[in-house]
Amino acid sequence: MIKGVTEFSKVGIISNNRWEWATIASAAHSLNATLVPMYEAQRPEDWTYIINDSSSIVLFCATRDIYNKVVSDVVPQCPYLKATLCLDASENEPFSFSHYMKQMAHSNTQIVPPTPDDLSNLIYTSGTTGTIFILLYVFAHGFCRNY
């Protein structure tokens, strides 16, 4: 995982379902970090709110368009973010997911097993109300709290 992600860190991802999503979730959970997924269709203002509210320190963006919007409109307003990466960027670009995958391939990162009460995901949703609220998922199977 990205340097700086430790136990209880928040890891944001703006992406539809794809293999990298599962890889990022597994890596985050292996460090007992919390995944903060966001929709590609959300507005940059929503992403800014979610990243700041969750204190996400790293953000993965699915496409170059999303990455560019995030870098210009979101990152300047998110003081906790340490890294922003693009899943679709080519391997030779320093902000690409594949670039970091190669760097981390030989790391000796220790697995930090979560307890059943640790947060696995923070899901921000508006449901049918239009007002964003949070669903907190813990590693204990099938448990969720609304806030």
C-alpha positions in Angstrom: 0.0 0.0 0.0 1.1 3.6 -0.3 3.7 4.9 2.1 2.0 6.5 5.0 -1.0 4.2 5.1 -1.0 2.6 8.5 -3.5 1.0 10.9 -6.8 3.0 11.1 -5.9 5.2 8.1 -8.6 6.1 5.7 -8.1 5.2 2.0 -10.4 6.8 -0.6 -11.3 5.5 -4.0 -13.4 7.1 -6.7 -14.1 4.2 -9.1 -16.7 1.9 -10.4 -16.1 -1.8 -9.9 -12.9 -3.1 -11.4 -10.0 -5.4 -10.4 -8.0 -2.6 -8.9 -10.9 -1.7 -6.5 -10.7 -5.2 -5.0 -6.9 -5.0 -4.8 -7.0 -1.7 -3.0 -9.7 -2.9 -0.6 -7.7 -6.0 0.2 -4.5 -4.0 0.7 -6.2 -1.5 2.9 -7.9 -4.1 5.0 -4.6 -6.1 5.4 -3.3 -3.0 7.2 -6.5 -2.5 9.2 -7.1 0.7 7.3 -10.6 1.8 6.3 -11.8 2.0 2.7 -13.8 5.1 1.7 -15.4 4.4 -1.7 -17.0 7.1 -3.8 -19.0 7.1 -7.0 -17.5 8.3 -10.3 -20.7 10.2 -10.9 -20.5 12.3 -7.8 -19.6 16.0 -7.9 -16.2 17.2 -6.9 -17.8 19.1 -4.0 -19.1 15.7 -2.7 -15.7 14.1 -3.0 -14.2 17.1 -1.1 -16.7 16.7 1.7 -16.2 12.9 2.0 -12.4 13.1 1.9 -12.3 15.8 4.5 -15.0 14.2 6.7 -13.3 10.8 6.6 -9.7 12.2 6.9 -8.7 10.1 4.0 -4.9 10.3 3.4 -4.6 8.7 0.0 -7.1 8.8 -2.9 -7.3 6.5 -5.9 -9.0 7.9 -9.0 -10.3 5.5 -11.7 -9.8 7.6 -14.8 -7.6 10.4 -16.0 -10.6 12.8 -16.2 -11.5 12.1 -12.6 -7.8 12.4 -11.5 -7.5 15.8 -13.3 -10.8 17.1 -11.6 -9.5 15.9 -8.2 -6.1 17.5 -8.6 -7.6 20.8 -9.7 -10.8 21.1 -7.6 -10.4 18.7 -4.7 -6.8 18.3 -3.5 -6.3 22.0 -2.7 -9.2 21.8 -0.2 -8.1 18.5 1.4 -5.3 19.0 3.9 -5.2 15.3 5.0 -4.4 13.9 1.5 -0.8 12.8 1.2 -1.1 11.1 -2.2 -3.5 11.0 -5.2 -3.1 8.2 -7.8 -4.8 7.4 -11.1 -5.7 3.8 -11.9 -5.7 4.4 -15.7 -2.4 6.4 -15.9 0.4 4.7 -17.7 3.1 2.9 -15.7 5.8 5.4 -16.3 3.8 8.3 -14.7 4.7 8.8 -11.1 1.0 9.2 -10.0 -0.1 5.9 -11.6 -1.4 2.9 -9.7 0.8 0.5 -11.7 3.9 2.6 -10.8 3.1 2.2 -7.1 2.3 -1.5 -7.5 5.7 -2.1 -8.9 7.3 -0.1 -6.1 5.4 -2.0 -3.4 6.0 -5.4 -4.9 9.1 -5.9 -2.8 8.1 -4.1 0.4 8.0 -5.9 3.7 4.8 -4.4 4.9 3.5 -6.3 7.9 -0.1 -7.4 8.0 -2.2 -5.9 10.8 -5.2 -8.1 11.3 -8.4 -6.2 12.2 -10.6 -7.1 15.1 -14.3 -7.7 14.5 -15.1 -4.2 15.9 -12.6 -2.3 13.6 -14.0 -0.2 10.7 -13.7 -1.8 7.3 -15.6 0.7 5.2 -17.1 4.2 5.5 -19.9 4.5 2.9 -21.2 8.0 2.3 -24.6 7.9 0.6 -27.6 10.2 0.2 -30.1 7.4 -0.2 -33.4 9.0 -1.1 -33.1 12.0 1.1 -30.4 14.0 -0.9 -28.5 14.6 2.4 -25.2 12.7 2.7 -25.0 10.4 5.7 -22.5 7.7 6.6 -22.8 3.9 6.9 -20.1 2.5 9.1 -19.2 -1.1 8.4 -17.1 -3.1 10.8 -15.3 -6.3 10.1 -17.8 -8.3 12.1 -19.9 -9.9 9.5 -23.2 -8.1 8.6 -23.0 -5.2 11.0 -23.7 -1.6 10.0 -24.5 1.6 11.7 -26.0 4.7 10.2 -24.8 8.2 11.2 
